[in-house]
């Protein structure tokens, strides 16, 4: 993930499939939110912490809030808090990630191999998820991002109509008999 900050918005660029997300800064949500895949996100700063509030995430047959297929409803509300941490403070999150997710203490990376020798600032994301239609109470998680050691790689996933886990089985991917154009 990369963040590009402008005076009125922040744009998030994601490693895969040319996906991006825009966050309007210092604005309220509109009275009528049109659901979209990333929802409607507005942000502001509280001291040195970027706070992003997201509602209106679109519901669909392939929609999920994480890689585990966790369901959600129209009531989904996510609050993200981004801040820079000194390495000594970030190390706790990096070590926990290594233990709990069975990977080296590299945390999330910048789209390239993590730079394990980097001792500068790290980006921490602490997010809270609320959805009274699915969860009995809000839950919170933390991600600590580490710098990459090489240039950001472009990763594009071509259309795939086969299940990844079960070779040869057709996936429930929407298709059309003719193009829309």
C-alpha positions in Angstrom: 0.0 0.0 0.0 1.2 3.5 -0.8 -0.4 6.7 0.5 -0.4 9.9 -1.6 -1.4 13.0 0.4 -2.9 16.1 -1.1 -4.6 19.1 0.6 -8.1 17.8 0.1 -7.7 14.0 -0.2 -5.5 11.0 0.4 -5.2 8.4 -2.3 -4.3 4.8 -1.3 -2.6 2.7 -4.0 -2.7 -1.0 -3.6 -0.2 -3.5 -4.9 -2.6 -5.8 -6.8 -4.8 -5.1 -9.8 -4.4 -1.3 -10.0 -6.8 -0.8 -7.1 -7.0 2.5 -5.4 -9.1 4.3 -2.8 -9.6 7.9 -2.1 -10.3 9.5 1.3 -11.8 13.0 1.4 -10.2 15.1 4.1 -12.0 17.3 6.6 -15.5 16.6 5.1 -18.5 14.8 6.4 -20.1 11.8 4.8 -22.9 12.8 2.3 -26.5 12.5 3.6 -27.1 9.7 1.0 -24.1 7.4 0.6 -23.9 5.5 -2.6 -22.5 2.1 -1.8 -19.1 1.2 -3.4 -16.5 -1.5 -3.0 -14.3 0.7 -0.7 -17.2 2.6 0.8 -17.3 6.3 1.5 -14.2 7.4 3.4 -13.6 10.7 5.1 -10.5 11.6 7.1 -9.0 14.1 9.5 -6.0 14.4 11.8 -6.0 14.1 15.5 -2.6 15.3 16.4 -0.1 13.1 14.4 -2.7 10.3 13.8 -4.7 10.1 10.5 -8.3 9.0 11.4 -10.4 7.6 8.5 -14.1 6.9 8.9 -15.7 4.5 6.3 -19.3 3.6 5.7 -21.3 2.5 2.7 -19.3 -0.5 1.6 -21.1 -2.3 -1.2 -22.7 -5.7 -0.5 -22.2 -8.3 -3.3 -21.7 -12.0 -3.9 -17.9 -11.7 -3.7 -17.7 -9.0 -1.0 -15.8 -9.6 2.2 -13.9 -7.5 4.7 -10.8 -9.7 4.8 -9.1 -12.7 3.2 -11.0 -15.1 5.4 -14.5 -14.3 3.9 -15.8 -12.5 7.0 -19.3 -11.4 6.2 -20.8 -7.9 6.7 -24.0 -6.0 6.2 -24.9 -2.4 5.2 -24.3 -1.5 8.8 -20.5 -1.9 8.5 -18.6 1.0 10.0 -14.8 1.0 10.0 -12.5 3.5 11.7 -8.8 3.4 10.8 -6.0 5.2 12.7 -2.6 5.6 11.0 0.4 6.8 12.8 4.2 6.7 12.5 6.1 4.8 15.2 9.7 4.6 16.1 11.3 1.2 15.4 11.5 0.4 19.1 7.7 0.8 19.5 6.9 -0.8 16.2 9.0 -3.9 17.0 6.4 -5.2 19.4 3.8 -5.4 16.6 6.3 -6.8 14.1 7.3 -9.6 16.6 3.6 -10.3 17.4 2.9 -10.6 13.6 5.7 -13.1 13.3 4.4 -15.2 16.1 0.7 -15.1 15.3 0.9 -15.3 11.5 3.9 -17.6 11.2 6.0 -15.3 9.2 9.3 -13.4 9.8 9.0 -10.3 11.9 8.5 -8.2 8.7 5.0 -7.0 9.1 3.1 -6.0 6.0 5.4 -4.9 3.3 5.5 -2.2 0.7 5.0 -4.5 -2.3 8.5 -5.8 -2.2 10.7 -7.9 0.0 10.7 -6.3 3.5 13.8 -4.5 4.6 14.5 -6.2 7.9 17.5 -4.0 8.7 15.4 -0.7 8.5 15.3 0.9 11.9 13.5 4.2 11.0 9.8 5.0 11.3 7.1 2.3 10.7 3.5 2.9 9.8 0.9 1.4 12.2 -2.7 1.0 11.3 -5.1 0.3 14.1 -8.7 -0.3 12.9 -12.0 -0.9 14.6 -14.9 -2.7 12.8 -18.5 -2.4 13.9 -21.4 -4.1 12.3 -24.4 -4.9 14.4 -25.8 -7.1 11.7 -22.9 -9.6 12.1 -20.9 -8.9 15.3 -22.1 -8.7 18.8 -19.5 -6.1 19.6 -16.9 -3.9 17.8 -13.5 -5.5 17.3 -10.1 -4.0 16.7 -6.9 -5.2 15.1 -3.5 -3.7 14.3 -1.2 -3.9 11.3 2.4 -2.6 11.3 3.8 -1.8 7.9 7.6 -2.1 7.2 9.4 -0.5 4.3 10.3 -2.5 1.3 13.8 -3.0 0.2 13.3 -2.7 -3.6 11.1 -0.8 -6.0 7.4 -1.4 -5.8 6.4 -4.2 -8.1 3.4 -4.1 -10.4 1.2 -7.1 -9.9 -1.8 -7.7 -12.2 -4.1 -10.7 -11.9 -5.7 -11.6 -15.2 -9.2 -12.9 -15.2 -9.3 -16.4 -13.8 -12.5 -18.6 -14.1 -11.0 -21.5 -12.1 -10.9 -22.0 -8.4 -7.5 -21.6 -6.9 -7.8 -24.3 -4.2 -9.6 -26.9 -6.4 -7.8 -27.4 -9.7 -10.1 -27.5 -12.7 -13.3 -26.5 -10.8 -15.2 -23.5 -12.3 -15.4 -20.5 -10.0 -18.6 -18.5 -9.6 -17.1 -15.5 -11.5 -19.7 -13.3 -13.3 -19.3 -13.6 -17.0 -21.0 -12.1 -20.1 -21.8 -13.7 -23.5 -20.9 -10.4 -25.2 -18.8 -7.4 -24.2 -20.5 -4.3 -22.9 -19.0 -2.1 -25.6 
